[in-house]
Structures are given as structure tokens and as C-alpha cells.
Amino acid sequence: MSKRLLRSGLIVSFMTMVSRVMGLVRDVVIANLMGAGAAADVFFFANKIPNFLRRLFAEGAFSQAFVPVLAEYQASDDKSKTRELIAYVSGTLGVLVTIVTLVGVIASPVITALFGMGWFVDWLNDGPSAHKFELASLILKVTFPYLWFITFVALSGSILNTLGRFAVSSFTPVFLNIAMITAAIFIAPHMEQPEIGLGIGVFLGGLVQFAFQLPFLYREGMLVRPKWGWSHPGVTKIRTLMIPALFGVSVSQINLLLDTFIASFLATGSISWLYYSDRLLEFPLGLFGIAIATVILPALSKKHVEQSSGQFASTMDWGVRMVLLLGAPAMIGMIVLAKPMLMVLFMRGEFGASDVDAASLSLIAYSSGLLNFMLIKVLAPGYYARQDTKTPVRYGIVAMVSNMVFNLIFAYFYGYVGLAMATALSAFVNAALLYRGLHKQGVYRISKETALFALRLLVGVVVMGSLVWWLMPSNAQWLMMSLWERTYNLSGLIVAGAGAYLASLMILGLRPRHLRAES
């Protein structure tokens, strides 16, 4: 079981890495085209709304509710019943998401007013940000249909993941990045308002992702004709699980949307600085946290169906160890190397040194919560695999209310950086509550081996962080370097840090057997 999980995790991580690298290339192109000004703020806002709904309904709550139920059907070895479930789920989901998409396109000014209240107030009073409200409403009409495509991408991805075909769904996001890069190079520069061209790229990206997965479903015999089935037992069970999961699995996304709402009242550039720092954070989060969570959910669901509580806990423990092993050095590295990374990736064209300074502060604040963001991804499946979606809801609501309070406090003193600080702190609250709940229910407790494992990692990251900090050039030196010199020095620091981390762990006695889950 451990080898299979590790192999699946490596596949997902590799495919996710390709996607994330392409995502960084996309963001570099966008930063060069628009920088962090008003146009960038508007596009990122219009892109964030459908992406928020995507993570909330499609990849988040829906996947967490659908995979355990699908695993039950597959355990019966009756392929016709599995196909029937998929037909009714896709048909019912299709009708609902079509309605939501149409409402989103038609009511885009209302949605923009709701989540961009600062711009709306300016529009009512003919203020300086009035044009942002009008432009955001227009672009949202172009980007909102992305939700329709990506919902079915998430559905087919969940099916393929449950069948053990992790590579396809992990690679699919690459096509969104390709579409947006293509739009940024060949469409946006020829438009009076380039941000609209980027919106077209989002729409095309959703369409291509949707088309890409269909042949793989067909090959697995799971491409079926959608049917309406609101009262179908499987659909009923999924929606019963999904409704509370809407809060539980997507608290971090709701928190990010609250950040956008408050940032619309702050200085121009705030939304863009938060976006670029969040995008860098998404790289290790997707590469490690989401990849690990993707492979353990089907495994946990299977262990729950088999009533194998010991192996269930062992799989959870393996997930936590992997998150600690990869997340701890990523967190320290992001904090220490925030400015150099932003310089290398984004400082060109319209994105200047002042933007690097501003975005680095929010990146450091976000990065302080990286380990907790990753732990949430691994701990939450411990509930969803057992079809318990109500407990995470309570924790999610507590974390979200905490974030609102933190937002009000920190944003008042630290502006947009305070928003990132609040998000990171609320992630700690959420992760702590999730672990406490699993502990109290007797489902999972951190083993002594994992505790010792964590102590070794702590020493390793201290050594790594200290070495990188000591070797790192000053800010003035970074600014004087050419792009090639920055890239060379940043790469050297990353390699040196990784080498120091691995060497420390080996000296402290960490061996491959510590990365295995007990069968």
C-alpha cells in the first residue's frame, strides 16, 4: 500500500509540477503585460470569482463528497451501477451548473458589486475607481463560463483518480496555462483593453481542459449519457454530503475572497500584490499538499469501506509525514527567498522593484501559513473518506469567523499584508481543529515515530534556513544583478538549502523506511 501511495504521489507531484511551472510562466507573461496596476487588479478580480466557485463546488466540496460514494459503488464490482451513478451525477450537476453559469453571466454587475464593494461605491459616487467596476463586470461575463467547463473537468478527474489514473487529471491544468499564455501573447496585445483578451484565454482554457479528458473517460468505459437524477440514491447521498462540505473544505477559498472584498477598498495594486504572492504559494501547495491529498482520499475511502481502521490511521500518518517533510522546507524557503523569487519571476515590463517590495511582504505573510494550508488538505480527507462532512463544517465556520476578525484587526494596521496574515492565522485555527477532532474521535493520532520524524525535520529546516540567510546577497546587490545573475544566484541558494536540509536529515538518522506507511 505504501509503495502504491508513494508512486501515485510522485506521479501527481510530477504532473502538478509541470502544471505549476506553466502557471508561473503564465503569471510572468501577465506581469510583463500588465504589472500590478488597475488593469491587473480588475482581471485578477474577474478571474478569481469563477475560480472561487470552481474550488468551492467542483474541486472542493463536490470531489470530497463524490469520491467516497463512487468508491462504494466500485467496491460492489458492478460496472453498470457505477456507470448509472456517473450518468445521474453528471446530468444533475450539469443542469445546476448551467443555471449558475447563466445567472453569473447575466448578473455579473451584481456579483462585482457584492465582492468589489469598494469599486461599486466609487462607481456610485463617480470616484477614481468607477471604471474598475464597469470593466470587471464586463470581463466577468467572459470568464464566468469557465465554471461550467471546469465543473465537468473536476467530475471526470474524480472518476479517473478513483480508477487510479492520477496523471490525466493532474496534467489537465496545463492546458489552461497554455491557453492564457497564448491569449496574452497573440490576443491581448492587439486589444484596446488587454485584460479582456486574457479573459478570453480563461474561457478557451476551460473548453480545452474539458475536451482533453473525454477520450480517457471513453477508454475506461465511463463516458456516459447524462441524466437528470435528483432523487437517485447515489445523487441524494452525494448532495447530502456535499452541502455541509461547501464550508468545510473551502474555508481557505472563502477567506481569500474576503481578502479581495476588503482589498477593493485599499490602494491600487493591493489585489495584484496579493495575487502574485498567492500564486507563488500555490506552487508548493499544489506540488506537495494537494498532490498528497489527491492520492490519499481514494485510499482512505477504500480503507473505510473495508473497515480497516488501522490502515486508515496509517495512511493518514503517512500523509502527515509527507506534508511535514516537504512543506516545512518549502515554507522556510518561501519566507527567506521571497524577494529574490519575485525579482526573478516577475520584475520586468510593467512589474517594477516597488511591486517586488510590496508583493514580498504579503508573500512572507502567506508563507507563514503554508504548512497549515497543506495539513488542512491532508486532515480533511480523514473526515470526508468516512462520509463525515458535518464536523469539518463546524471547524470551517470557526476558522472563517476567526479570519473575519483577524482581517479587521490586521488590515487596519497593516493593510493588504494584514489580509495575508489573517488568512495564514485562520489556516492554523482550521488545521488545529481538524486534528483535534480526529484525535478525539479516535480516528487518527500522530504516532511517536511521526513526532520524532518532525523533530528531525525541525533541526533540518533551521540548518537550511540559516545557511540560505547567511549566503544570500543583500537587497541592493539583487537589484544590481542582471536577470541571468539573479536566476543563477537564486538557483544556487535553493540547491544549497536543499542539500543542507537533506544532509542534516541523513546525519540525524532519517532513512527511506521512515517514509513508508505500514500495511
C-alpha positions in Angstrom: 0.0 0.0 0.0 2.8 2.4 0.9 4.7 1.8 -2.4 1.4 2.4 -4.4 0.7 5.6 -2.5 4.2 6.8 -2.9 4.2 6.0 -6.6 0.8 7.7 -7.1 2.0 10.7 -5.1 5.1 11.0 -7.3 3.0 10.8 -10.5 0.6 13.5 -9.3 3.5 15.7 -8.0 5.4 15.5 -11.3 2.3 16.3 -13.4 1.4 19.0 -10.9 4.9 20.4 -11.1 4.6 20.7 -14.9 1.2 22.5 -14.5 2.6 24.8 -11.8 5.7 25.7 -13.9 3.4 26.5 -16.8 1.3 28.5 -14.3 4.4 30.5 -13.3 5.3 31.1 -17.0 1.7 32.4 -17.4 2.0 34.7 -14.5 5.4 36.0 -15.7 3.8 36.8 -19.1 0.8 38.5 -17.4 3.1 40.5 -15.1 5.1 41.7 -18.0 1.9 42.7 -19.9 0.0 44.4 -17.1 2.2 44.7 -14.0 0.3 45.4 -10.8 -1.8 48.3 -11.8 -5.6 48.9 -12.1 -6.0 46.7 -15.2 -4.3 43.8 -13.4 -6.4 44.3 -10.3 -9.6 44.1 -12.5 -8.5 41.0 -14.4 -7.4 39.1 -11.3 -10.7 40.0 -9.6 -12.8 38.8 -12.6 -10.7 35.6 -12.8 -11.0 34.9 -9.0 -14.8 34.7 -8.8 -15.3 31.7 -11.2 -12.1 30.1 -9.7 -13.6 30.5 -6.2 -16.8 28.8 -7.3 -14.7 26.1 -9.1 -12.8 25.2 -5.9 -16.0 25.6 -3.8 -18.4 23.4 -5.9 -16.3 21.4 -8.3 -12.8 20.5 -7.0 -13.6 21.1 -3.3 -16.9 20.0 -1.8 -18.1 18.0 -4.8 -15.0 15.9 -5.1 -14.8 15.2 -1.4 -18.4 14.1 -1.4 -18.4 12.2 -4.8 -15.2 10.1 -4.4 -16.3 8.2 -1.3 -19.7 7.4 -2.8 -18.1 6.4 -6.1 -15.6 4.1 -4.2 -18.6 2.3 -2.6 -20.2 1.7 -6.0 -16.9 0.4 -7.4 -16.4 -1.8 -4.4 -19.5 -3.7 -5.5 -17.8 -4.7 -8.8 -21.0 -3.8 -10.7 -19.8 -1.6 -13.5 -23.3 -0.9 -14.8 -24.3 0.6 -11.4 -21.2 2.7 -11.4 -21.9 4.0 -14.9 -25.5 4.7 -13.8 -24.3 6.7 -10.9 -22.0 8.8 -13.1 -24.8 9.3 -15.6 -27.2 10.7 -13.0 -24.5 12.7 -11.2 -23.3 14.4 -14.4 -26.8 15.1 -15.6 -28.0 16.6 -12.3 -24.7 18.6 -11.8 -24.9 19.7 -15.4 -28.4 21.3 -15.1 -27.4 23.0 -11.8 -24.1 24.4 -13.0 -25.7 25.6 -16.3 -28.2 27.6 -14.3 -25.5 29.1 -12.1 -23.4 30.0 -15.1 -26.2 31.7 -16.9 -27.1 33.7 -13.7 -23.4 34.6 -13.3 -23.1 36.0 -16.8 -26.4 37.9 -16.7 -25.9 39.2 -13.1 -22.2 40.0 -13.4 -22.7 43.6 -12.3 -24.4 42.4 -9.1 -21.6 39.9 -8.4 -19.0 42.6 -9.0 -20.8 45.0 -6.7 -21.0 42.2 -4.0 -17.4 41.2 -4.0 -15.8 44.5 -5.2 -17.8 46.8 -2.9 -15.1 49.4 -2.9 -15.2 49.8 -6.6 -19.0 49.8 -6.7 -19.2 52.6 -4.1 -16.7 54.6 -6.2 -18.9 54.0 -9.3 -22.0 55.3 -7.5 -20.1 58.4 -6.5 -18.1 58.9 -9.7 -14.9 58.2 -7.8 -11.5 57.3 -9.2 -12.1 53.6 -9.2 -15.5 53.7 -11.0 -14.0 52.4 -14.3 -12.8 49.3 -12.4 -16.4 48.3 -11.5 -17.5 48.7 -15.1 -14.6 46.8 -16.6 -14.7 44.0 -14.0 -18.4 43.5 -14.8 -17.7 43.1 -18.5 -14.7 40.7 -18.0 -16.7 38.6 -15.6 -19.2 37.8 -18.4 -16.3 36.4 -20.4 -14.6 34.4 -17.6 -17.7 33.1 -15.7 -18.5 30.3 -18.3 -15.1 28.8 -17.2 -17.1 27.5 -14.2 -19.2 25.2 -16.5 -16.3 23.6 -18.2 -14.2 23.1 -15.1 -17.0 21.5 -13.1 -17.1 18.6 -15.6 -13.3 18.6 -15.6 -13.4 18.0 -11.9 -16.1 15.3 -12.3 -14.1 13.4 -14.8 -10.9 13.9 -12.8 -12.5 12.4 -9.7 -13.6 9.4 -11.7 -10.2 8.9 -13.2 -8.5 9.4 -9.8 -10.7 6.7 -8.2 -9.7 4.4 -11.0 -6.0 5.1 -10.2 -5.5 7.3 -13.3 -4.0 10.2 -11.5 -1.7 11.5 -14.3 -4.5 12.7 -16.5 -6.3 15.0 -14.1 -3.0 16.3 -12.7 -1.8 17.3 -16.2 -5.1 18.8 -17.4 -4.5 22.3 -15.9 -1.5 22.7 -18.2 -4.0 23.4 -21.0 -5.4 26.4 -19.1 -2.0 27.9 -18.7 -1.2 27.3 -22.4 -4.5 29.0 -23.4 -3.8 32.0 -21.2 -0.2 32.3 -22.4 -1.4 32.2 -26.0 -4.0 34.8 -25.3 -1.5 37.1 -23.5 0.9 36.9 -26.5 -1.4 36.8 -29.5 -4.8 38.3 -28.4 -4.4 40.7 -25.6 -1.7 43.0 -27.1 -3.9 43.7 -30.1 -6.9 44.8 -28.0 -7.6 48.2 -26.6 -8.1 46.6 -23.2 -5.7 43.7 -22.9 -7.3 42.4 -19.8 -10.4 41.4 -21.9 -8.1 39.3 -24.1 -6.8 37.5 -21.0 -10.5 36.8 -20.1 -10.9 35.1 -23.5 -7.9 33.0 -22.7 -9.6 31.8 -19.5 -12.7 30.8 -21.4 -10.7 28.9 -24.1 -8.6 27.2 -21.3 -11.8 25.8 -19.8 -13.0 24.5 -23.1 -9.7 22.7 -23.9 -9.5 21.1 -20.5 -13.0 19.8 -20.8 -12.3 18.3 -24.3 -8.9 16.7 -23.2 -10.4 14.4 -20.6 -13.2 12.9 -22.7 -11.1 10.3 -24.6 -9.7 9.0 -21.3 -13.2 8.5 -19.8 -14.2 6.8 -23.0 -11.2 4.4 -22.8 -12.2 3.5 -19.2 -15.8 2.9 -20.3 -17.1 5.7 -18.1 -18.2 8.2 -20.8 -22.0 8.0 -20.3 -25.1 10.0 -21.4 -26.0 12.5 -18.6 -29.4 12.0 -17.0 -31.4 14.1 -14.5 -31.5 12.2 -11.2 -32.1 14.5 -8.2 -33.8 11.6 -6.3 -31.3 8.9 -7.3 -30.0 7.3 -4.1 -26.3 8.0 -5.1 -27.0 11.6 -6.0 -29.0 12.1 -2.8 -26.1 10.8 -0.8 -23.6 13.0 -2.6 -25.6 16.1 -2.2 -26.3 15.3 1.4 -22.5 15.0 2.0 -21.7 18.0 -0.3 -23.9 20.7 1.3 -22.0 20.9 4.6 -18.7 20.3 2.8 -19.2 23.5 1.0 -17.9 25.3 4.0 -15.6 22.6 5.4 -13.3 22.0 2.5 -13.2 25.5 1.1 -12.7 27.8 4.0 -9.4 29.0 2.7 -11.0 30.0 -0.6 -13.8 31.9 1.2 -11.1 33.6 3.2 -9.2 34.6 0.0 -12.4 36.0 -1.4 -13.0 38.1 1.8 -9.4 39.4 1.2 -10.4 40.5 -2.3 -13.5 42.2 -0.9 -11.5 44.2 1.7 -8.7 44.9 -0.8 -11.1 46.6 -3.1 -11.2 49.4 -0.5 -7.4 49.6 -0.3 -4.7 51.2 -2.6 -4.5 50.3 -6.3 -2.2 47.3 -6.6 -3.4 45.5 -3.4 -5.3 42.8 -5.2 -2.4 42.2 -7.7 0.2 42.0 -4.9 -1.9 39.5 -3.1 -2.5 37.6 -6.3 1.2 37.3 -7.2 2.2 36.2 -3.7 -0.7 33.7 -3.6 0.3 32.3 -7.0 3.8 31.6 -5.7 2.4 30.0 -2.6 0.2 27.8 -4.8 3.3 26.2 -6.3 4.4 24.2 -3.3 0.8 23.8 -2.1 -0.2 22.2 -5.3 3.0 20.3 -5.8 3.0 18.7 -2.4 -0.2 19.3 -0.3 -2.8 18.9 -3.0 -0.9 16.0 -4.6 -0.7 14.1 -1.4 -4.4 14.8 -0.6 -5.4 13.6 -4.1 -3.9 10.2 -3.7 -4.9 9.5 -0.1 -8.6 10.3 -0.4 -9.4 7.3 -2.6 -7.1 5.1 -0.4 -8.8 6.3 2.8 -12.3 5.8 1.2 -11.3 2.2 0.4 -10.0 1.5 3.9 -13.2 2.9 5.4 -15.3 0.6 3.1 -13.1 -2.3 4.2 -13.5 -1.2 7.8 -9.7 -1.3 8.2 -9.2 1.4 10.9 -5.5 0.5 11.5 -4.6 1.0 7.9 -6.8 4.1 7.7 -4.8 5.7 10.5 -1.5 4.5 8.9 -2.5 6.2 5.6 -3.3 9.4 7.5 0.0 9.3 9.3 1.9 8.8 6.0 0.1 11.8 4.6 1.1 14.0 7.6 4.7 12.8 7.4 4.9 13.7 3.7 3.4 17.1 4.3 5.9 17.8 7.1 8.9 16.5 5.0 8.1 18.7 2.0 6.1 21.6 3.5 8.4 22.7 6.2 11.4 23.5 4.0 9.1 25.0 1.4 7.7 27.3 4.0 11.1 28.5 5.3 12.4 28.8 1.7 9.5 31.0 0.6 9.9 33.3 3.6 13.7 33.7 3.2 13.8 33.9 -0.5 10.6 36.0 -1.1 12.2 39.0 -2.8 14.6 37.1 -5.0 11.9 34.8 -6.3 9.6 37.7 -7.1 12.5 39.5 -8.8 13.4 36.5 -11.0 9.9 35.7 -11.9 8.1 38.9 -12.3 10.3 42.0 -12.2 10.2 43.1 -15.9 7.9 45.1 -18.1 5.2 46.8 -16.0 6.2 45.0 -12.8 8.8 47.1 -11.1 11.0 47.0 -7.9 8.4 48.7 -5.8 5.9 45.9 -6.8 8.5 43.4 -5.7 8.9 45.1 -2.3 5.1 45.2 -1.8 4.4 41.6 -3.0 7.2 40.2 -0.9 5.6 41.3 2.3 2.3 39.6 1.5 4.2 36.5 0.3 6.1 36.2 3.6 2.8 36.6 5.5 1.0 33.9 3.3 4.0 31.6 3.5 3.9 31.6 7.3 0.7 29.5 6.9 1.9 27.2 4.2 2.3 24.2 6.4 -1.1 24.7 7.9 -2.7 25.0 4.4 -1.1 21.7 3.4 -2.1 20.0 6.6 -5.7 21.0 6.0 -5.6 19.3 2.6 -4.4 16.0 4.3 -6.5 16.1 7.5 -9.9 17.0 5.9 -10.0 13.7 3.9 -9.9 11.9 7.2 -13.5 13.1 7.6 -14.7 13.0 4.0 -13.5 9.5 3.4 -15.7 8.4 6.3 -18.6 10.5 4.8 -18.5 12.9 7.8 -18.9 16.3 6.3 -20.7 18.0 9.2 -17.8 18.0 11.6 -15.4 20.0 9.3 -18.2 22.5 8.8 -18.2 23.5 12.4 -14.4 23.9 12.3 -14.7 25.7 9.0 -17.1 28.2 10.3 -15.0 28.9 13.4 -11.9 29.4 11.1 -13.8 31.7 8.8 -15.2 33.8 11.6 -11.7 33.9 13.0 -10.4 35.1 9.7 -13.0 37.9 9.6 -11.9 39.1 13.0 -8.2 38.8 12.1 -8.9 40.7 8.8 -10.5 43.6 10.6 -7.7 43.8 13.1 -4.6 43.3 10.9 -5.9 45.1 7.8 -6.5 48.2 9.9 -2.8 48.2 11.0 -1.0 46.5 8.1 -3.3 47.0 5.0 -3.1 44.2 2.4 -0.3 42.5 4.3 -2.7 42.2 7.2 -5.1 40.3 5.0 -2.4 37.7 4.2 -1.5 37.5 7.9 -5.2 36.9 8.8 -5.5 34.1 6.2 -2.4 32.3 7.4 -3.5 32.5 11.1 -7.0 31.3 10.3 -5.4 28.3 8.5 -3.7 27.4 11.8 -7.0 27.5 13.6 -8.6 25.3 11.0 -5.8 22.7 10.9 -5.6 22.6 14.7 -9.4 22.0 15.0 -9.3 19.3 12.3 -6.5 17.4 14.1 -8.2 17.8 17.5 -11.4 16.3 16.1 -9.7 13.3 14.6 -7.8 12.8 17.8 -11.0 13.0 20.0 -12.9 10.6 17.7 -10.0 8.1 17.9 -9.6 8.1 14.2 -6.1 9.4 14.0 -3.3 10.4 16.4 0.2 11.4 15.5 2.4 8.4 16.1 5.6 8.6 18.2 7.5 7.8 15.0 6.0 10.8 13.3 6.7 13.1 16.3 10.4 12.1 16.2 10.3 12.5 12.4 9.0 16.1 13.0 11.9 16.8 15.4 14.4 15.8 12.9 12.8 18.0 10.3 12.8 20.9 12.6 16.6 20.7 13.0 16.9 20.3 9.3 14.9 23.4 8.4 16.8 25.5 10.9 20.1 24.5 9.4 18.7 25.1 5.9 17.2 28.5 6.7 20.3 29.7 8.5 22.6 28.7 5.6 20.5 30.3 2.9 20.2 33.5 5.0 24.0 33.6 5.5 24.7 33.1 1.8 22.1 35.4 0.4 23.2 38.7 -1.2 21.8 42.0 0.1 18.7 43.6 -1.5 20.9 46.2 -3.1 23.0 43.5 -4.7 20.0 41.7 -6.0 18.8 44.9 -7.7 22.1 45.4 -9.4 22.2 42.0 -10.9 21.0 41.1 -14.4 18.2 38.6 -14.8 20.7 35.8 -15.6 22.7 36.6 -12.5 19.6 36.7 -10.3 18.5 33.3 -11.7 21.9 31.8 -11.2 22.2 33.0 -7.6 18.6 32.0 -6.7 19.1 28.6 -8.1 22.4 28.2 -6.2 20.7 29.2 -2.9 17.9 26.7 -3.5 20.3 23.9 -4.3 22.5 24.8 -1.2 19.4 24.9 1.0 18.1 21.6 -0.3 21.5 20.0 0.1 21.9 21.2 3.7 18.3 20.0 4.6 18.8 16.5 3.2 22.3 16.2 4.7 21.0 17.2 8.1 18.2 14.7 7.9 20.7 11.9 6.9 23.0 12.8 9.8 20.0 12.8 12.2 19.2 9.2 11.1 16.3 9.7 8.7 16.1 6.8 6.3 13.7 5.7 3.4 11.8 3.4 5.8 10.5 6.4 7.7 8.7 7.5 4.5 6.7 4.3 4.3 3.2 3.6 5.6 2.5 0.4 7.5 0.4 -2.1 5.5 
